[in-house]
Amino acid sequence: MIDDNDWYGPDAATFGDRLAAAREAAGMEQEALARRLGVRLKTLQGWENDLSEPRANRLQMLAGLLGVPMVWLITGEGDGVSAPDAEEPQISPDLDETLLELRALRGEMRATGERLGRLEKKLRKMLKEGA
């Protein structure tokens, strides 16, 4: 099971998970936060679903509006929002393990995508120099 002290830590949650948790803890709806940030709802939903990430200036605004440290939003390290209430229904260890595996796989996929991007950039540079 996930340690309550590290519920939103780097190994247990993604940026999108932490963003959604901070927004909910602040009592804001997605529409309200998007409006205050000056972004489209679809953009905010993309961030919360880990389909994209905000630029640095938006990260600062997010942290300020939600009352959490920017470092916590990005990495999960430091003081952020508390773990969900214990009153929430407990999930079985099998489901919990599956969720952890999915989160780990999502992180691996993101890292692989970043690596592919770096390799593509390197290849383009090599092709340019050889041409």
LUMFITI-985260 format. One record per residue (C-alpha): residue number from 1; residue in three letters; x, y, z. Coordinates in steps of 0.2 Angstrom, whole numbers, plus 5000, padded with zeros to 4 digits. Layout:
<recs>
num / residu / u / v / w
NUM / Ala / X / Y / Z
...
</recs>
This chain:
<recs>
num / residu / u / v / w
1 / Met / 5000 / 5000 / 5000
2 / Ile / 5005 / 5018 / 4998
3 / Asp / 5013 / 5026 / 5013
4 / Asp / 5002 / 5040 / 5019
5 / Asn / 5017 / 5052 / 5022
6 / Asp / 5022 / 5050 / 5003
7 / Trp / 5005 / 5049 / 4995
8 / Tyr / 5009 / 5063 / 4982
9 / Gly / 5028 / 5059 / 4982
10 / Pro / 5038 / 5056 / 4966
11 / Asp / 5036 / 5037 / 4966
12 / Ala / 5018 / 5037 / 4970
13 / Ala / 5010 / 5052 / 4959
14 / Thr / 5013 / 5062 / 4944
15 / Phe / 5013 / 5080 / 4941
16 / Gly / 4995 / 5079 / 4935
17 / Asp / 4990 / 5070 / 4951
18 / Arg / 4998 / 5083 / 4962
19 / Leu / 4990 / 5097 / 4952
20 / Ala / 4972 / 5090 / 4953
21 / Ala / 4975 / 5086 / 4972
22 / Ala / 4981 / 5104 / 4975
23 / Arg / 4966 / 5111 / 4965
24 / Glu / 4954 / 5101 / 4975
25 / Ala / 4962 / 5105 / 4991
26 / Ala / 4960 / 5123 / 4987
27 / Gly / 4941 / 5120 / 4983
28 / Met / 4943 / 5126 / 4965
29 / Glu / 4934 / 5119 / 4950
30 / Gln / 4944 / 5116 / 4934
31 / Glu / 4935 / 5130 / 4925
32 / Ala / 4939 / 5142 / 4939
33 / Leu / 4957 / 5138 / 4939
34 / Ala / 4959 / 5139 / 4920
35 / Arg / 4950 / 5156 / 4920
36 / Arg / 4962 / 5163 / 4934
37 / Leu / 4977 / 5156 / 4924
38 / Gly / 4971 / 5163 / 4908
39 / Val / 4972 / 5146 / 4899
40 / Arg / 4958 / 5135 / 4891
41 / Leu / 4950 / 5122 / 4901
42 / Lys / 4957 / 5109 / 4889
43 / Thr / 4974 / 5115 / 4893
44 / Leu / 4972 / 5113 / 4911
45 / Gln / 4964 / 5096 / 4909
46 / Gly / 4979 / 5091 / 4898
47 / Trp / 4990 / 5095 / 4913
48 / Glu / 4980 / 5086 / 4925
49 / Asn / 4979 / 5071 / 4914
50 / Asp / 4998 / 5071 / 4911
51 / Leu / 4996 / 5074 / 4892
52 / Ser / 5006 / 5090 / 4893
53 / Glu / 5015 / 5101 / 4906
54 / Pro / 5014 / 5120 / 4909
55 / Arg / 5028 / 5132 / 4906
56 / Ala / 5038 / 5140 / 4920
57 / Asn / 5028 / 5155 / 4922
58 / Arg / 5012 / 5145 / 4923
59 / Leu / 5020 / 5134 / 4936
60 / Gln / 5023 / 5149 / 4947
61 / Met / 5005 / 5155 / 4945
62 / Leu / 4998 / 5138 / 4949
63 / Ala / 5009 / 5136 / 4965
64 / Gly / 5003 / 5153 / 4970
65 / Leu / 4985 / 5151 / 4967
66 / Leu / 4984 / 5134 / 4975
67 / Gly / 4995 / 5138 / 4990
68 / Val / 5008 / 5124 / 4987
69 / Pro / 5027 / 5125 / 4984
70 / Met / 5032 / 5125 / 4965
71 / Val / 5045 / 5111 / 4969
72 / Trp / 5031 / 5100 / 4977
73 / Leu / 5020 / 5102 / 4961
74 / Ile / 5035 / 5097 / 4950
75 / Thr / 5043 / 5083 / 4961
76 / Gly / 5032 / 5079 / 4975
77 / Glu / 5045 / 5083 / 4987
78 / Gly / 5042 / 5095 / 5002
79 / Asp / 5026 / 5100 / 5010
80 / Gly / 5011 / 5100 / 4999
81 / Val / 4993 / 5094 / 5002
82 / Ser / 4988 / 5081 / 5014
83 / Ala / 4984 / 5063 / 5008
84 / Pro / 4966 / 5060 / 5005
85 / Asp / 4955 / 5057 / 5020
86 / Ala / 4955 / 5040 / 5028
87 / Glu / 4936 / 5040 / 5025
88 / Glu / 4938 / 5036 / 5007
89 / Pro / 4935 / 5018 / 5003
90 / Gln / 4950 / 5007 / 5004
91 / Ile / 4955 / 4998 / 4989
92 / Ser / 4962 / 4981 / 4989
93 / Pro / 4981 / 4978 / 4989
94 / Asp / 4979 / 4970 / 4971
95 / Leu / 4971 / 4986 / 4965
96 / Asp / 4983 / 4997 / 4974
97 / Glu / 4998 / 4987 / 4966
98 / Thr / 4990 / 4989 / 4949
99 / Leu / 4989 / 5008 / 4951
100 / Leu / 5007 / 5009 / 4957
101 / Glu / 5012 / 4999 / 4942
102 / Leu / 5002 / 5010 / 4930
103 / Arg / 5010 / 5025 / 4938
104 / Ala / 5027 / 5018 / 4936
105 / Leu / 5024 / 5013 / 4918
106 / Arg / 5018 / 5031 / 4914
107 / Gly / 5034 / 5038 / 4921
108 / Glu / 5044 / 5026 / 4911
109 / Met / 5035 / 5030 / 4895
110 / Arg / 5038 / 5049 / 4898
111 / Ala / 5056 / 5045 / 4901
112 / Thr / 5057 / 5035 / 4885
113 / Gly / 5048 / 5049 / 4876
114 / Glu / 5061 / 5061 / 4882
115 / Arg / 5075 / 5050 / 4877
116 / Leu / 5068 / 5047 / 4860
117 / Gly / 5067 / 5066 / 4858
118 / Arg / 5085 / 5068 / 4863
119 / Leu / 5090 / 5055 / 4851
120 / Glu / 5080 / 5062 / 4837
121 / Lys / 5088 / 5079 / 4840
122 / Lys / 5106 / 5072 / 4840
123 / Leu / 5102 / 5062 / 4824
124 / Arg / 5096 / 5078 / 4815
125 / Lys / 5111 / 5087 / 4821
126 / Met / 5122 / 5073 / 4814
127 / Leu / 5113 / 5073 / 4797
128 / Lys / 5115 / 5092 / 4796
129 / Glu / 5133 / 5091 / 4799
130 / Gly / 5136 / 5077 / 4787
131 / Ala / 5126 / 5086 / 4773
</recs>
